[in-house]
Amino acid sequence: MRTWKDIPELCDKERFSTLLAEEGSFARIAQRVGCDRMSVRRAAQAHGVHSPYFVVPKFLRGRG
């Protein structure tokens, strides 16, 4: 089974940051490099990189 360490785009912090800027989300990166979204998330955690998107939890949606 492949892990994020087996994918060159995810191992290098600079390449990963560039890829995140281009694709915009972990799911799109996973689809592009052919791995699981969780692998992309683990690579981001290892590199200290955060997704540019903030997800609002369902219980907070609609409050105003």
N, CA, C and O atoms as CSV, one atom per row, in Angstrom:
chain,resi,resn,atom,element,x,y,z
A,1,MET,N,N,0.840,-1.180,0.000
A,1,MET,CA,C,0.000,0.000,0.000
A,1,MET,C,C,0.886,1.244,0.000
A,1,MET,O,O,1.866,1.316,0.741
A,2,ARG,N,N,0.535,2.220,-0.834
A,2,ARG,CA,C,1.309,3.448,-0.924
A,2,ARG,C,C,0.934,4.402,0.201
A,2,ARG,O,O,-0.238,4.555,0.546
A,3,THR,N,N,1.945,5.031,0.757
A,3,THR,CA,C,1.714,6.077,1.740
A,3,THR,C,C,2.147,7.401,1.131
A,3,THR,O,O,2.668,7.427,0.015
A,4,TRP,N,N,1.940,8.497,1.847
A,4,TRP,CA,C,2.304,9.809,1.314
A,4,TRP,C,C,3.805,9.914,1.102
A,4,TRP,O,O,4.254,10.704,0.271
A,5,LYS,N,N,4.590,9.133,1.839
A,5,LYS,CA,C,6.045,9.169,1.695
A,5,LYS,C,C,6.520,8.534,0.398
A,5,LYS,O,O,7.665,8.732,-0.009
A,6,ASP,N,N,5.644,7.768,-0.255
A,6,ASP,CA,C,5.977,7.114,-1.525
A,6,ASP,C,C,5.652,7.985,-2.738
A,6,ASP,O,O,5.957,7.605,-3.868
A,7,ILE,N,N,5.042,9.137,-2.518
A,7,ILE,CA,C,4.612,10.004,-3.614
A,7,ILE,C,C,5.484,11.260,-3.613
A,7,ILE,O,O,5.414,12.057,-2.678
A,8,PRO,N,N,6.307,11.445,-4.654
A,8,PRO,CA,C,7.262,12.561,-4.669
A,8,PRO,C,C,6.621,13.933,-4.484
A,8,PRO,O,O,7.207,14.807,-3.846
A,9,GLU,N,N,5.430,14.129,-5.032
A,9,GLU,CA,C,4.754,15.422,-4.920
A,9,GLU,C,C,4.382,15.750,-3.480
A,9,GLU,O,O,4.292,16.921,-3.111
A,10,LEU,N,N,4.167,14.723,-2.670
A,10,LEU,CA,C,3.769,14.933,-1.287
A,10,LEU,C,C,4.956,14.970,-0.328
A,10,LEU,O,O,4.844,15.515,0.770
A,11,CYS,N,N,6.082,14.403,-0.726
A,11,CYS,CA,C,7.261,14.359,0.147
A,11,CYS,C,C,7.963,15.708,0.262
A,11,CYS,O,O,8.450,16.066,1.335
A,12,ASP,N,N,8.016,16.446,-0.822
A,12,ASP,CA,C,8.717,17.730,-0.836
A,12,ASP,C,C,7.758,18.854,-0.433
A,12,ASP,O,O,6.704,19.027,-1.043
A,13,LYS,N,N,8.130,19.607,0.589
A,13,LYS,CA,C,7.242,20.656,1.115
A,13,LYS,C,C,6.957,21.730,0.069
A,13,LYS,O,O,5.821,22.192,-0.039
A,14,GLU,N,N,7.958,22.135,-0.698
A,14,GLU,CA,C,7.763,23.175,-1.717
A,14,GLU,C,C,6.815,22.696,-2.813
A,14,GLU,O,O,5.902,23.420,-3.211
A,15,ARG,N,N,7.034,21.480,-3.295
A,15,ARG,CA,C,6.158,20.924,-4.338
A,15,ARG,C,C,4.739,20.758,-3.809
A,15,ARG,O,O,3.764,21.017,-4.514
A,16,PHE,N,N,4.640,20.322,-2.556
A,16,PHE,CA,C,3.323,20.138,-1.954
A,16,PHE,C,C,2.593,21.473,-1.836
A,16,PHE,O,O,1.408,21.566,-2.153
A,17,SER,N,N,3.297,22.502,-1.381
A,17,SER,CA,C,2.673,23.827,-1.230
A,17,SER,C,C,2.216,24.369,-2.575
A,17,SER,O,O,1.140,24.958,-2.680
A,18,THR,N,N,3.031,24.171,-3.600
A,18,THR,CA,C,2.660,24.611,-4.949
A,18,THR,C,C,1.430,23.858,-5.439
A,18,THR,O,O,0.510,24.451,-6.003
A,19,LEU,N,N,1.425,22.569,-5.223
A,19,LEU,CA,C,0.286,21.741,-5.628
A,19,LEU,C,C,-0.987,22.154,-4.901
A,19,LEU,O,O,-2.063,22.180,-5.498
A,20,LEU,N,N,-0.872,22.474,-3.624
A,20,LEU,CA,C,-2.034,22.921,-2.859
A,20,LEU,C,C,-2.553,24.257,-3.384
A,20,LEU,O,O,-3.763,24.472,-3.447
A,21,ALA,N,N,-1.650,25.143,-3.755
A,21,ALA,CA,C,-2.057,26.432,-4.312
A,21,ALA,C,C,-2.760,26.248,-5.663
A,21,ALA,O,O,-3.717,26.961,-5.968
A,22,GLU,N,N,-2.294,25.306,-6.459
A,22,GLU,CA,C,-2.896,25.048,-7.773
A,22,GLU,C,C,-4.255,24.375,-7.653
A,22,GLU,O,O,-5.216,24.792,-8.299
A,23,GLU,N,N,-4.338,23.338,-6.832
A,23,GLU,CA,C,-5.558,22.529,-6.744
A,23,GLU,C,C,-6.565,23.070,-5.729
A,23,GLU,O,O,-7.773,22.980,-5.945
A,24,GLY,N,N,-6.077,23.624,-4.636
A,24,GLY,CA,C,-6.964,24.262,-3.681
A,24,GLY,C,C,-7.543,23.397,-2.582
A,24,GLY,O,O,-8.034,23.928,-1.585
A,25,SER,N,N,-7.502,22.080,-2.729
A,25,SER,CA,C,-8.058,21.224,-1.683
A,25,SER,C,C,-7.321,19.895,-1.641
A,25,SER,O,O,-6.701,19.477,-2.619
A,26,PHE,N,N,-7.402,19.236,-0.483
A,26,PHE,CA,C,-6.763,17.945,-0.318
A,26,PHE,C,C,-7.393,16.904,-1.241
A,26,PHE,O,O,-6.692,16.049,-1.782
A,27,ALA,N,N,-8.695,16.971,-1.422
A,27,ALA,CA,C,-9.386,16.000,-2.277
A,27,ALA,C,C,-8.923,16.108,-3.728
A,27,ALA,O,O,-8.734,15.092,-4.396
A,28,ARG,N,N,-8.742,17.316,-4.211
A,28,ARG,CA,C,-8.287,17.499,-5.597
A,28,ARG,C,C,-6.847,17.044,-5.772
A,28,ARG,O,O,-6.493,16.479,-6.807
A,29,ILE,N,N,-6.014,17.287,-4.765
A,29,ILE,CA,C,-4.626,16.813,-4.833
A,29,ILE,C,C,-4.610,15.293,-4.869
A,29,ILE,O,O,-3.881,14.694,-5.660
A,30,ALA,N,N,-5.411,14.668,-4.014
A,30,ALA,CA,C,-5.472,13.206,-3.972
A,30,ALA,C,C,-5.891,12.640,-5.315
A,30,ALA,O,O,-5.327,11.646,-5.772
A,31,GLN,N,N,-6.861,13.253,-5.943
A,31,GLN,CA,C,-7.322,12.792,-7.250
A,31,GLN,C,C,-6.224,12.966,-8.293
A,31,GLN,O,O,-6.043,12.106,-9.155
A,32,ARG,N,N,-5.503,14.058,-8.218
A,32,ARG,CA,C,-4.454,14.356,-9.202
A,32,ARG,C,C,-3.267,13.399,-9.090
A,32,ARG,O,O,-2.755,12.928,-10.105
A,33,VAL,N,N,-2.827,13.110,-7.864
A,33,VAL,CA,C,-1.647,12.253,-7.701
A,33,VAL,C,C,-2.000,10.780,-7.547
A,33,VAL,O,O,-1.113,9.928,-7.564
A,34,GLY,N,N,-3.285,10.470,-7.397
A,34,GLY,CA,C,-3.728,9.082,-7.344
A,34,GLY,C,C,-3.542,8.421,-5.995
A,34,GLY,O,O,-3.033,7.304,-5.906
A,35,CYS,N,N,-3.954,9.115,-4.945
A,35,CYS,CA,C,-3.864,8.534,-3.609
A,35,CYS,C,C,-5.111,8.900,-2.815
A,35,CYS,O,O,-6.022,9.543,-3.338
A,36,ASP,N,N,-5.148,8.494,-1.573
A,36,ASP,CA,C,-6.272,8.768,-0.695
A,36,ASP,C,C,-6.172,10.184,-0.124
A,36,ASP,O,O,-5.068,10.691,0.074
A,37,ARG,N,N,-7.293,10.815,0.137
A,37,ARG,CA,C,-7.306,12.170,0.702
A,37,ARG,C,C,-6.612,12.217,2.054
A,37,ARG,O,O,-5.978,13.215,2.396
A,38,MET,N,N,-6.729,11.146,2.818
A,38,MET,CA,C,-6.088,11.095,4.126
A,38,MET,C,C,-4.564,11.121,3.999
A,38,MET,O,O,-3.882,11.668,4.865
A,39,SER,N,N,-4.029,10.540,2.932
A,39,SER,CA,C,-2.586,10.601,2.706
A,39,SER,C,C,-2.136,12.038,2.484
A,39,SER,O,O,-1.083,12.448,2.972
A,40,VAL,N,N,-2.932,12.797,1.749
A,40,VAL,CA,C,-2.620,14.199,1.514
A,40,VAL,C,C,-2.702,14.973,2.826
A,40,VAL,O,O,-1.871,15.840,3.096
A,41,ARG,N,N,-3.685,14.663,3.619
A,41,ARG,CA,C,-3.844,15.340,4.913
A,41,ARG,C,C,-2.659,15.048,5.837
A,41,ARG,O,O,-2.170,15.940,6.530
A,42,ARG,N,N,-2.212,13.813,5.840
A,42,ARG,CA,C,-1.064,13.451,6.679
A,42,ARG,C,C,0.207,14.156,6.208
A,42,ARG,O,O,1.020,14.583,7.027
A,43,ALA,N,N,0.379,14.276,4.907
A,43,ALA,CA,C,1.536,14.997,4.372
A,43,ALA,C,C,1.471,16.462,4.788
A,43,ALA,O,O,2.487,17.051,5.157
A,44,ALA,N,N,0.288,17.045,4.729
A,44,ALA,CA,C,0.129,18.444,5.128
A,44,ALA,C,C,0.479,18.625,6.603
A,44,ALA,O,O,1.146,19.593,6.968
A,45,GLN,N,N,0.040,17.718,7.435
A,45,GLN,CA,C,0.357,17.789,8.860
A,45,GLN,C,C,1.855,17.659,9.092
A,45,GLN,O,O,2.420,18.369,9.923
A,46,ALA,N,N,2.496,16.760,8.363
A,46,ALA,CA,C,3.935,16.549,8.523
A,46,ALA,C,C,4.729,17.788,8.106
A,46,ALA,O,O,5.760,18.100,8.703
A,47,HIS,N,N,4.246,18.491,7.081
A,47,HIS,CA,C,4.934,19.677,6.579
A,47,HIS,C,C,4.496,20.955,7.290
A,47,HIS,O,O,5.107,22.007,7.106
A,48,GLY,N,N,3.456,20.872,8.090
A,48,GLY,CA,C,2.947,22.064,8.765
A,48,GLY,C,C,2.217,23.004,7.831
A,48,GLY,O,O,2.208,24.217,8.040
A,49,VAL,N,N,1.598,22.439,6.790
A,49,VAL,CA,C,0.871,23.216,5.784
A,49,VAL,C,C,-0.620,23.060,6.048
A,49,VAL,O,O,-1.082,21.964,6.365
A,50,HIS,N,N,-1.371,24.140,5.920
A,50,HIS,CA,C,-2.807,24.105,6.155
A,50,HIS,C,C,-3.561,24.370,4.863
A,50,HIS,O,O,-3.076,25.074,3.978
A,51,SER,N,N,-4.748,23.800,4.768
A,51,SER,CA,C,-5.611,24.023,3.615
A,51,SER,C,C,-6.071,25.473,3.593
A,51,SER,O,O,-6.332,26.056,4.645
A,52,PRO,N,N,-6.173,26.059,2.406
A,52,PRO,CA,C,-6.628,27.447,2.335
A,52,PRO,C,C,-8.103,27.617,2.646
A,52,PRO,O,O,-8.584,28.744,2.764
A,53,TYR,N,N,-8.831,26.511,2.780
A,53,TYR,CA,C,-10.260,26.588,3.035
A,53,TYR,C,C,-10.565,26.280,4.492
A,53,TYR,O,O,-9.921,25.431,5.108
A,54,PHE,N,N,-11.531,26.964,5.021
A,54,PHE,CA,C,-12.012,26.704,6.373
A,54,PHE,C,C,-13.403,26.124,6.245
A,54,PHE,O,O,-14.281,26.735,5.635
A,55,VAL,N,N,-13.607,24.961,6.811
A,55,VAL,CA,C,-14.898,24.289,6.731
A,55,VAL,C,C,-15.694,24.608,7.989
A,55,VAL,O,O,-15.222,24.390,9.105
A,56,VAL,N,N,-16.889,25.119,7.803
A,56,VAL,CA,C,-17.775,25.438,8.922
A,56,VAL,C,C,-18.566,24.183,9.271
A,56,VAL,O,O,-19.239,23.617,8.409
A,57,PRO,N,N,-18.492,23.746,10.519
A,57,PRO,CA,C,-19.239,22.546,10.917
A,57,PRO,C,C,-20.747,22.725,10.699
A,57,PRO,O,O,-21.264,23.840,10.768
A,58,LYS,N,N,-21.438,21.624,10.439
A,58,LYS,CA,C,-22.862,21.671,10.143
A,58,LYS,C,C,-23.677,22.329,11.261
A,58,LYS,O,O,-24.636,23.049,10.987
A,59,PHE,N,N,-23.297,22.083,12.520
A,59,PHE,CA,C,-24.086,22.634,13.612
A,59,PHE,C,C,-23.946,24.156,13.715
A,59,PHE,O,O,-24.755,24.802,14.381
A,60,LEU,N,N,-22.938,24.731,13.073
A,60,LEU,CA,C,-22.785,26.180,13.090
A,60,LEU,C,C,-23.405,26.863,11.868
A,60,LEU,O,O,-23.625,28.074,11.868
A,61,ARG,N,N,-23.678,26.086,10.845
A,61,ARG,CA,C,-24.281,26.645,9.642
A,61,ARG,C,C,-25.694,27.112,9.949
A,61,ARG,O,O,-26.426,26.438,10.673
A,62,GLY,N,N,-26.074,28.226,9.419
A,62,GLY,CA,C,-27.425,28.728,9.616
A,62,GLY,C,C,-27.602,29.576,10.848
A,62,GLY,O,O,-28.651,30.191,11.044
A,63,ARG,N,N,-26.585,29.613,11.677
A,63,ARG,CA,C,-26.679,30.501,12.835
A,63,ARG,C,C,-26.314,31.900,12.391
A,63,ARG,O,O,-25.439,32.065,11.541
A,64,GLY,N,N,-26.938,32.874,12.923
A,64,GLY,CA,C,-26.637,34.206,12.447
A,64,GLY,C,C,-26.847,35.284,13.359
A,64,GLY,O,O,-26.609,36.441,13.013
